[in-house]
Amino acid sequence: MKYLHMKKSYMIFAVVGVALMASVGYVLAGDRSDPNVEKFSFTYNDSNSELQLLLVEYDIHMSSPLKLNGFSIEKYCTFFSDDAIQNSIEYCTSTELLDSNRAFLGNIQMVGSNQRPEYVLGVIQADISASQLDDLKTVMKVMIDTLVCTCWEDDSPGGFSTVSSWVDAAMEHHEGGVSATSKSEISNLAGKRLLLEVTTNSEGNLWKFVISN
C-alpha cells in the first residue's frame, strides 16, 4: 500500500490506520474480562488534549481528534483481526501528526468503549534515511509518559534503560532479520502491554506502536 501524503483528506488518514493495524490483533488478544487487568483511567478527550499539548513542545503538531462511532467503526476503525476484540469497539478517535516542517508524520488512534479507550495505536512512516526516528522516539515517549506512567527509567522494562534504546534495538533486530515485519513486546509496564512493530515497505519502514490494557 502506498503511504498517503498530508494533502489527502483527513478521513483518509483514518483509513491508513485501519489497513496497517489489522495484522496485530492476535498479539493483544488477552482476557479482557479479567477483573485484575488494570483499565485505562483516562478519557478520549482528556488524553488527546494532553498528548496534543505535550507534543507541540517538541514541535510535533497533533490535530484535533476525528470522532467515530456506530457504522463508522466498521468502515474506518477495523484495527484487529480478532473478531471478539473488533466487535467490542464502540468508539474511535483518530488524530494526525505533523513534524516540525508541517509534513505528515503519522497518526494516533484510540479505540474502546464509549466511556474510555482500551487500545491506543501510533503509526509513523520513516523514510529510507530513517530521518523520522527521533520524532518516532519522541511520540512514543510522550505516549508512554502520558498514558502509562513516567516510570520507564526506574523500571527499565525488557532491560531497556530508555524508550530510545528500545527503538534502537528493534531497528537493529529488524535490519538483521529476514522477515519484512518484526515485533517487540513489553508485557507489563504499570500493568499495560506495549507492542512495537516495524515493517519494511517501499517508503522505508512503517512503525506501529500499541498500548493496551
N, C-alpha and C positions, 0 to 999 in steps of 0.2 A: 504494500500500500504506500503510495506517495504521501509524504507528510504535508499537511496543508499549511499554507502561509498565512500571515496575520491579516491580509486583506480579505480573506474569506469571511463569510458571515459568522456571527458569534454562535449561532445554533450549530453550525458545522463543527466547531471545536468540541462540543459535547459528543458528537458522533465519533470523532477521533478517539476519545477515551473509551467509548464502547468497544470498538474493534480491538484496541490494544490490550484491554484487561481481561477479555473473555477467557484467556488461557490459564489464569492463575487461581481460579475459584477453588480448585481442589486443594490447594495448599492451605487455604484458610478455613476449610470446612471442619471446624471443631464442633464440640457440643455447645451450641449457642444457648441451650436451655439450662445449662449448668448454673445453679444459683451461686456457686463460688466464683464464677467468672466476673471480674470487676468491670462494670459497664462504663462507657464514656459518661462523664458528668456534665459535659458542655453541650450547648445547643448549636444549631446550624448558624444562626445569626451572630451569636457571641464569638464563636470560633473563627468564622470567616472574617469578621471585623478585626479581631485581634491579629490574625495572620496578615491581613492587609496592612495594618499599622506597623507591624514589626518588619515586614519585608521591604517596605518603602525606605526604611532606614539603611538598607543595603542597596538602594536604587533598583530594586526589583518591584515592578508595579503589578498589582493584582486587581482585577476588575471586581465590580460588584457581582454577587452570585446570580446566575440564572437558576430559577427555582422551578422544579418539575415534579409533578405527581400524576396520579391517575393513569390515563392511557399513554401519557408522555414517557412514563417509566419504561415500558416495553420498547418504545421506539428509540429513546435516547440514552437510557441508563441500563442496558443489558451488559453488565460487567462480569457476571460469574457464570461459569459452566455448570456449577452445582445448582440444580433446579430448586432445591429447598431454600438455599440462600437467596437466589434471584427472586423467587416468588414472594419472599418475605419483605422485599424492599417496597416501602410505601412513599418514600420521599427522596429527592436527589437534588443536590446543588452542584453547579459547575462554574468555575472561575477561570479566567485567562491570565497567564503570566507574561509580562514583557520585561526584557532585560534593560540595561541602562541606556541602550541605543534605541529603545522602543521597538525592538524586533521581537517577534513571537518566540517565547521560550518554552511554554508548555501549559499545563492545566493542573488544577487541584479540584478533585471531586469528592463530595461526601454523600453517602447513601445510608439509609436505615429506616427507622420508624418515623412517623410524623413528628414525634417529640425530639428525638436525638439521633445523631449519626451512630452507625455501628462499624462502618468502614470509611477510611479516608485514603484517597488514592492520588498520588502525584505522578505526573508523566512529563518527562523532559527529553527532547531530542537533542543529542550532541552531534556536531559535525565531525568530519574526518579528523580534524586537528584537535578535537576534544576541548575546544576553547570555552565550552559551556560548563565544564566540570566544576569550576569554582562556584558558579551560580547554583548548580545542582546541589553541591555540598551545603550551601547557604540555605536553600529551600528546605532540604531535609533536616538540617539542624534546627531551623525555626519551627518546622512542623513538630519535631520531637519535643523541643523545649516547651512549646505551647500546648500540645495535645496529649503528651505522655508524661514527661517530667523534665526537670533540669538536673537529673541525676546521672547523666551518661558518664561524665568524667569520674564520678565516685564509684560507679558500678563496673565500668569497662566491660559491657556485655560482649560476649563472644571473644573476649581477650583484646578488644579494640579500645585504645585509650580515648579516641575521638571519633566522631561521625566521619570526619575526613579520612581517617585511616581505614575505616570500614569500606568506604567508596574506593579508595586506592587499592585495597586488597581484592575487592570484587572486580575491579578493572584488570588487575594483573592476572587474576584467575581466568577471566573471560578471554583475554588476549592469548593465554597459554593453552586454551582448550580447543576442542574440535567442533563443538556444537555452536549453532548460531545464537542460542539462548543459554544463559546460565543464571542461577539463583543463589541467594544467600539469605538465610532466615535467622532472626534472633527471636527466641520463643518466649522470653519473659523479661521485659523491662517495665517495671512498675505495673506488672500484671497484663501487659499488652504484648501483641505479636507484631513483629516488623519483618516485612519481606522486601528485599531488593532484587530486582530482576533487570538484566541487561540483554538486549537483543541487537545483533548486527543487522543493519539494513542498508539500503542504497544511499542513505543520507549520512551514515556514520553509525552511531549507537543510540538506541532508544532505551531510556532508563525508566523503570516503573518502580514506585515505592508505595507500599501499602501498610497502613496501620490498622490493626483490628483488635477487638476485644479478646 
